[in-house]
């Protein structure tokens, strides 16, 4: 997904929720407009940081658009920002639900969300692989066709989930 900080506080949190089975069991790949990222999880509704707030030259600051990618495999996950590899963590998904997050008083523009299935045994997934056969969900935020984001005001610290209906082992 592409995410752009439009207004609000500079150290507010926004990003992706993934590998989830509800609000109580999920992973978060979060960034802030001042150039930091964090990877965390909720397990049985208990929060823990997997990677504390860390700066990266791959992150654009201010109101620039950042492309966030999470590649989830059966027992590890890779994280990318703007096409640059950040890190790999040995984590197993709780489930197959994904979503977006925005915390604190800020407005974030999201665009071009793709949730894709990896080919069996494909550990060299290309972020440019947009063939329709592997896209489980897409949203370009140009219309209200998917109806899953139209009633949310992100300035009130809301988040939304989408279920990909894909096997979490994929």
C-alpha positions as CSV (number, residue, x, y, z in Angstrom):
1,X,0.0,0.0,0.0
2,X,1.0,3.6,-0.5
3,X,0.6,5.8,2.6
4,X,0.9,9.5,2.8
5,X,0.9,11.7,5.9
6,X,-1.4,14.6,5.0
7,X,-1.7,16.5,8.3
8,X,-1.5,16.1,12.0
9,X,1.3,15.2,14.4
10,X,4.6,14.1,12.9
11,X,5.2,11.2,15.3
12,X,1.8,9.7,14.9
13,X,1.5,6.0,14.0
14,X,0.1,4.6,10.8
15,X,0.5,1.5,8.7
16,X,-0.5,-2.1,8.2
17,X,-2.0,-4.8,10.4
18,X,-1.4,-8.3,9.0
19,X,-1.4,-12.0,9.8
20,X,-4.3,-11.4,12.2
21,X,-7.1,-13.4,13.6
22,X,-9.1,-10.5,15.0
23,X,-8.1,-7.5,17.1
24,X,-6.5,-9.5,19.9
25,X,-4.0,-11.4,17.7
26,X,-2.3,-9.4,15.0
27,X,1.0,-8.0,13.8
28,X,1.6,-4.3,13.0
29,X,4.1,-2.7,10.6
30,X,3.9,1.0,11.6
31,X,5.6,4.1,10.4
32,X,5.6,7.8,11.3
33,X,6.1,10.9,9.1
34,X,9.3,11.7,10.9
35,X,11.1,8.7,9.5
36,X,10.7,5.9,11.9
37,X,9.2,2.4,11.7
38,X,8.2,-0.2,14.2
39,X,7.1,-3.9,14.1
40,X,4.9,-5.1,16.9
41,X,2.2,-7.6,17.8
42,X,-0.8,-8.2,19.9
43,X,-1.1,-11.7,21.2
44,X,-4.1,-12.5,23.3
45,X,-4.6,-8.8,23.5
46,X,-1.2,-8.2,25.1
47,X,1.1,-5.8,23.2
48,X,4.8,-6.4,22.5
49,X,7.4,-4.8,20.3
50,X,9.3,-7.0,17.9
51,X,11.3,-4.1,16.5
52,X,11.3,-0.9,18.5
53,X,11.1,2.5,16.7
54,X,14.0,2.6,14.3
55,X,15.0,5.2,11.7
56,X,15.6,4.2,8.1
57,X,16.9,6.1,5.1
58,X,14.3,4.2,3.1
59,X,11.5,6.1,4.7
60,X,10.5,9.4,3.2
61,X,9.6,12.1,5.8
62,X,7.0,14.8,6.0
63,X,4.1,14.5,3.5
64,X,5.9,12.2,1.0
65,X,4.2,9.0,0.0
66,X,5.8,5.8,1.4
67,X,5.1,2.3,-0.2
68,X,4.9,-0.3,2.6
69,X,5.2,-4.0,1.8
70,X,4.9,-7.0,4.0
71,X,5.7,-10.4,2.6
72,X,4.2,-13.1,4.9
73,X,5.5,-16.6,4.6
74,X,4.5,-19.6,6.7
75,X,7.2,-19.0,9.4
76,X,8.8,-15.7,8.6
77,X,8.0,-12.3,7.3
78,X,10.0,-9.7,5.3
79,X,9.4,-5.9,5.5
80,X,10.1,-3.4,2.8
81,X,9.7,0.4,2.4
82,X,9.8,2.1,-1.0
83,X,11.2,-1.1,-2.5
84,X,14.1,-1.3,0.0
85,X,14.4,-4.4,2.2
86,X,14.3,-3.5,5.9
87,X,14.4,-6.8,7.8
88,X,13.1,-10.3,8.2
89,X,11.5,-11.7,11.4
90,X,10.8,-15.3,12.2
91,X,7.1,-15.0,13.0
92,X,4.1,-17.2,12.2
93,X,0.8,-15.5,11.2
94,X,-2.1,-15.8,13.6
95,X,-4.6,-15.8,10.7
96,X,-5.3,-14.3,7.3
97,X,-6.8,-10.9,8.2
98,X,-5.2,-7.7,7.2
99,X,-6.0,-4.0,7.8
100,X,-4.9,-0.4,8.1
101,X,-4.1,1.6,11.2
102,X,-4.0,5.3,12.0
103,X,-3.5,6.5,15.6
104,X,-3.6,10.0,17.1
105,X,-4.7,13.2,15.5
106,X,-3.6,12.9,11.9
107,X,-4.9,12.4,8.4
108,X,-3.3,9.6,6.2
109,X,-4.0,9.0,2.6
110,X,-3.9,5.4,1.6
111,X,-3.7,4.3,-2.1
112,X,-3.2,1.2,-4.2
113,X,-3.7,-1.5,-1.7
114,X,-2.9,-5.0,-3.0
115,X,-3.1,-8.2,-1.0
116,X,-1.6,-11.0,-3.0
117,X,-1.0,-14.7,-2.7
118,X,2.5,-16.0,-3.0
119,X,3.0,-18.9,-5.4
120,X,3.8,-22.2,-3.7
121,X,7.5,-22.3,-2.8
122,X,8.0,-18.8,-4.0
123,X,10.4,-17.1,-1.6
124,X,11.6,-14.6,-4.2
125,X,8.3,-12.8,-4.6
126,X,8.5,-9.8,-6.9
127,X,6.6,-6.7,-5.7
128,X,5.9,-5.9,-9.3
129,X,4.0,-9.1,-9.9
130,X,0.5,-7.8,-10.3
131,X,-1.0,-10.6,-12.3
132,X,-4.7,-10.9,-11.6
133,X,-4.3,-14.6,-10.7
134,X,-2.5,-13.8,-7.4
135,X,-4.4,-10.7,-6.3
136,X,-6.8,-11.6,-3.4
137,X,-7.9,-8.1,-2.7
138,X,-7.2,-4.7,-4.3
139,X,-8.3,-1.2,-3.6
140,X,-7.4,2.0,-5.5
141,X,-9.6,4.2,-3.3
142,X,-11.1,5.9,-6.3
143,X,-14.7,4.5,-5.8
144,X,-16.6,3.0,-2.9
145,X,-17.0,-0.4,-4.6
146,X,-15.6,-2.3,-1.7
147,X,-17.5,-0.3,0.9
148,X,-15.1,-1.2,3.7
149,X,-13.6,2.2,4.4
150,X,-16.4,4.7,3.8
151,X,-17.6,5.1,7.4
152,X,-14.3,5.5,9.1
153,X,-12.8,8.8,10.4
154,X,-9.1,8.0,10.9
155,X,-8.6,11.2,13.0
156,X,-10.5,9.4,15.7
157,X,-7.9,6.6,15.9
158,X,-9.8,4.0,14.0
159,X,-8.6,1.1,12.0
160,X,-10.1,-1.3,9.5
161,X,-9.7,-4.9,8.7
162,X,-10.2,-6.9,5.6
163,X,-10.3,-10.7,5.4
164,X,-8.3,-12.1,2.5
165,X,-9.9,-15.6,2.9
166,X,-6.5,-17.0,2.1
167,X,-4.9,-19.9,4.0
168,X,-2.5,-18.3,6.6
169,X,0.1,-21.0,5.8
170,X,0.4,-19.4,2.3
